[in-house]
Amino acid sequence: MSGSFLGDAFGGRGGNNAPGWPMSNILEGLEQLRSQFEQKTSSSPRMNKGDVRSAVLSLLLEQPMHGYQIIREIEDRSGGSWKPSPGSVYPTLQLLTDEGLVQSEESNGRKTYSLTPEGRAAAGDETTERTAPWESATSRDSGRMTALPKAGVELAQAAAQVARTGDKEQVAQAVEILDEARRKLYSILAQG
C-alpha cells in the first residue's frame, strides 16, 4: 500500500461528484488493507514444543481426555489464537507415555489419556511455575490478531466513506487526521 492510496484518493479532488474521482483506488486500497489483515490473522502462531507439553499436562491434570479433546480445549481456552496440530499433540502424548507421566486407555475406539501419579507431580510443578500456555498465546496475540487489524479496517472504511461523500474541506480534514494518526503510530514504535 503505497502513497497512491492516500495520495491519489485524497489529493484534494473533492467528493464523489468531482470529475475523475478515483473511487476504484480507494476501494482497491481498502480491499488490500483488509486482505493483509486477514492473512495475518488467519495464520495461527507457532508455539514451542514445551508449550504443547505444558498444555497437555495442565489439561490432563483437570481430567482425562482424548487427543482431539485436548486440541479443542487448547483452541477454546486461547480464544482461537492457538490450535495445536494433531502432529504436535499426539507425539507429545506418546512421549509423555514413554516417560511414564501419562497412561492411555482405549474406550469406544478412542484412546483416553490420564496422568500417572508421576505425571500429576510433574503437572503440578509446571502449573505452579508459570501461567498456562494458552493464556500466554492469548495475551501475546490478542492485540495483534484481533483489535489492531479490526481498528485498521474500520479506519480505512471511515476514510473511504469520507472520500465517497465528503466535500473538498471534509476530505482535507480527513487527510490531516490520517497524517497525524500515522505519525503517532510510528512514534509508538520509536519509543520501544
N, C-alpha and C positions, 0 to 999 in steps of 0.2 A: 504494500500500500504506500505509494509514493506521494509526493506533493500533488500529484494530479487529482487525487480525490478531493482534497480540500481546496487546492489552488484553482482548479478549473470549476469545480462545483460552486464554490463560494466566492468567486472572483468579482464580486460586486455587480453581478449581472441582473440582480433583482429577483423578483418572484417568478412564479410559474408562467406568467404571461409574457415574459421578456423574450424577444426573438433570440433563437439559437440557444436556449437554456439547455444545458447538458444533463437532463434528468437521468439519462441512461448511465452517466458517470456516477451519480450519487447512488443509484440502485445497485450498480455493479460494485462500487466500493463497500456498500452496506453488506452485500452478499459475501464479498471477500472477507470482511471482518467477521461475520457470523460463521463462515466455514472454518476460518482459522481457529476460533474459539472452540468450535465443535470438535475439530481434530484434536486439540489439546485436551479437552475434557473427556473424550471417549477412550483414550488410552489409559489403562489402569497402571498405577505406579508399580515398579518392581520393588519387592521387599526382599530383605536378606533372608537367607535360609534360617538363620537364628530366629527371625521373627515368625516364620511359619512354625517352627518347632515350639516356640514360646506360646503361640496362639493355640496350637493343638493341645499342649499340656494344660493351659488355662481352661479351655473348654471342657476337656475330659475331667478336670478337677470338679466341675459342676455336675456332670452326668455322663454316662456312656453315650456314644454317638457313632454313627457310621460316617464314612468319608464324605459323602455328599452333604450330610447334615453339617459337618464341620465347615465345608466350603460355604454353604448358605449362611451359616451363623456368622462367620467372619465378614462376609459381604454385608449382612444386615447390621452388624454392630459397627462397621466402619462407615455406615451411611452410603454404601455403594462405592466408596473410593478405593476399596481393595477387595478383589475377588481372586483368591489364590487358585491356580490351575490344579486340576487333578494330578498333573505331572509334578507338582511340588508337594501336595498334601499326602498322596499315597506312598511315595518313597519315604517321606518323613515318618509316617505311621509305621512303615516296615523297619526303619532304622530304630525308632523308639521301642518296637517289639524286640528287635535283636539286642538292644541294650537292657532289656528286662524291665523297662519302665511302663510298657503298655502290653496288654494282652487282648486277643481278639476272640470273639465267639460268633459262630455262624448261626443266624436265625432268619428264617423266611428268605433264604437265598442271599442275605446280606451279612457282611462282617460288621459286627458292632464292637467298637474298641472301648476299653476302660483302662483305668490306671491300676497298676500293681501297687502294693504298699511302697515300694521304692519310687515308683512314679509319682505317688501322692507327695512324698517328701520332696522330690525334685521340683514338682509343680508348685508346691508351697513356697519353696525357696525362690523360685523365679518370680512368682506373683508379688512377693513382698519386696523384691529388689527394685522393680520398675513397673511402670504402667503397662496395661495390656497393649500389645502391638497394634490392634485395630484402633485404639484411641490415638496413638501417635500418628497413624496413617490418616485418620480423620482430621486431626488438628493441623498436620503438616500440609495437607492438600485442600482443606476446605476453602480457604480464600482463593487459592489458585484455581481450583476446579469448579467452583460454583459462583461465588459472589463477584469476583472481579470480571470474569467473562460476561456475566449477566449484566453488570453495570455498564460495561463497554458497549454491548449490543444495544442496550436501552439508550445510551448516549448517542450512538450512531443513528438510531431510529428517530430520536428527537431532532437531531441535526438535519436529517433528510426531510422531516416534516416542515421545519423552518424553511428549508430550501424550496420545497414544493409550494408552500402557501404564503410565505413571508414576503414583505416588500423589501425594497433596497436597504432601508435603515435597519430593519429587523435582521436581515442577513448579515449586515456589517456587525451588529451587536453579537450575533451568534459566533461569528469568526473571532471576535475579541475574547469571548468566553472560552471558546475551544483552545485558542492560543494560550490563554492563561492556565487552563487545565493541563495542557501538555507540559508547560514549563513546571508546574507544580508536581506533576508525576515524575519528571526527570529529576527534580530536586530531592524527591524521596529516595531515589536510587543513589544520588550523590552523597546523601547523608550516611548510607550504610557502607 
